[in-house]
Amino acid sequence: MARPSHELLRTVPMFESFDEAQLERLAGEFFERSYRAGETLAGEGDSGRSFFVIESGEVSVSVRGSSVGRLGAGSNFGEIALIDKQARSATITADTDVHAFILPIWSFRPIVEKDPQMMWKLLESVSGRIRAVEERELTTG
C-alpha cells in the first residue's frame, strides 16, 4: 500500500516541524484513495473523522452551496476534524480526478498521545494559526 512521501507531509503546516521519525510513523497511518471528477471527498455537515492531503488533482470548496475556493496538489483539509470530531464546515468536490492520502482520527490520536513532542508541535502549529486569524480580524475589522 502506498504511503505519502515525507516531502508531501512537510507541505502540511501542522506537520512541517515533525522530525523524520515522526513523519515515518505518521506516513504509515495514511491510506490512499482516488476520486473521479464530480465525486465528493467530504460533505458539509458530515461527521469529520479524517484529514486529507491531495497528492494530485484539483477540488472545489463550497460552503452553503457557494464556491469559496479551490485546492490542488499539496493542499490539505480536515485538520480540525482530527482534534474536535465536529461536523465538516465545507463540501469538497473533485473537479478533476484526484489522488489523496487520508488520515483517520482513530489512527492519528494514538500516535500523538504516545509522543508528547509531537503533541507539543501540533499545539504550536494550531496556536500559530489561531493567532494569524486573530491578527487578520484585528487589521480588517
C-alpha positions as a printed Julia matrix, in Angstrom:
141×3 Matrix{Float64}:
   0.0    0.0     0.0
   1.37   3.41   -0.98
   2.17   5.97    1.68
   2.55   9.72    1.41
   6.12  10.9     1.0
   7.8   12.9     3.74
   8.04  15.78    1.26
   4.27  15.75    0.76
   3.65  15.62    4.51
   6.0   18.55    5.07
   3.7   20.7     2.89
   1.14  20.37    5.68
   1.69  23.27    8.1
   0.88  21.22   11.19
   3.43  18.54   10.23
   6.24  20.76    8.88
   8.21  20.73   12.15
   7.99  16.95   12.62
  11.3   15.09   12.51
  11.92  12.17   10.16
  10.92   9.51   12.72
   7.66  11.3    13.47
   6.9   11.67    9.77
   7.62   7.99    9.22
   5.21   6.95   12.0
   2.57   9.29   10.65
   3.0    8.25    7.0
   2.28   4.65    7.93
  -1.18   5.58    9.19
  -2.49   7.16    5.98
  -4.39   5.24    3.35
  -4.73   6.27   -0.26
  -7.88   6.9    -2.22
  -8.67   8.09   -5.72
 -11.75  10.12   -6.65
 -13.24  10.75  -10.08
 -14.19  14.24  -11.22
 -17.56  15.13   -9.68
 -17.17  12.91   -6.61
 -17.5   14.39   -3.13
 -14.49  13.91   -0.86
 -16.17  15.47    2.19
 -19.64  16.91    2.69
 -20.58  19.97    4.71
 -22.3   18.83    7.89
 -20.88  15.3     7.67
 -19.03  13.88   10.63
 -15.4   14.98   10.5
 -13.24  11.97   11.23
 -10.43  12.23    8.66
  -7.73  14.53    7.36
  -6.9   14.7     3.63
  -3.71  15.55    1.73
  -4.17  15.96   -2.02
  -1.31  14.4    -3.97
  -2.71  15.21   -7.42
  -5.79  16.79   -8.93
  -7.99  19.73   -8.04
 -11.04  20.16   -5.85
 -13.64  22.89   -5.26
 -14.57  24.07   -1.79
 -18.12  25.27   -1.15
 -19.96  26.48    1.94
 -23.76  26.51    1.99
 -23.73  25.93   -1.76
 -21.45  28.88   -2.6
 -17.99  28.36   -4.02
 -15.29  29.68   -1.67
 -12.13  28.31   -3.25
 -10.13  25.6    -4.92
  -7.37  23.32   -3.7
  -4.76  21.42   -5.67
  -1.77  19.14   -5.29
  -0.08  19.58   -1.92
  -3.18  21.11   -0.34
  -4.85  19.61    2.68
  -8.07  19.9     4.63
  -9.79  18.41    7.66
  -7.08  19.05   10.25
  -9.58  20.38   12.77
 -11.54  17.13   12.4
  -8.51  15.29   13.79
  -8.92  17.25   17.0
 -12.59  18.03   17.59
 -14.54  15.44   15.51
 -17.19  18.05   14.7
 -19.23  18.36   11.53
 -17.47  19.4     8.33
 -17.69  23.13    7.61
 -17.46  22.8     3.81
 -18.11  20.45    0.91
 -15.06  19.35   -1.08
 -15.76  18.11   -4.62
 -13.28  16.74   -7.15
 -13.0   18.99  -10.24
 -10.56  16.56  -11.86
  -9.52  13.05  -10.97
  -7.91  13.28   -7.54
  -5.44  11.09   -5.72
  -5.34  11.75   -1.98
  -3.97  10.33    1.24
  -6.35  10.15    4.18
  -5.52  10.01    7.88
  -8.39   8.82   10.09
  -8.68  10.11   13.65
  -8.56   6.6    15.12
  -5.04   6.22   13.66
  -3.82   9.74   14.4
  -4.9   10.11   18.01
  -2.95   7.15   19.49
   0.27   8.28   17.77
   0.0   11.79   19.15
  -0.99  10.61   22.63
   2.19   8.49   22.81
   4.54  11.26   21.63
   4.5   14.42   23.8
   6.94  16.19   21.44
   4.6   15.58   18.52
   1.66  16.83   20.6
   3.57  19.98   21.51
   4.48  20.67   17.86
   0.8   20.31   16.92
  -0.24  22.72   19.68
   2.3   25.27   18.45
   1.02  24.93   14.9
  -2.63  25.31   15.9
  -1.78  28.28   18.14
   0.04  29.94   15.25
  -2.99  29.53   13.0
  -5.31  30.98   15.65
  -3.0   33.98   16.1
  -2.9   34.55   12.34
  -6.7   34.55   12.14
  -6.97  36.92   15.12
  -4.42  39.26   13.56
  -6.32  39.32   10.26
  -9.55  40.1    12.12
  -7.88  42.96   14.0
  -6.44  44.51   10.86
  -9.62  44.13    8.77
 -12.17  44.76   11.49
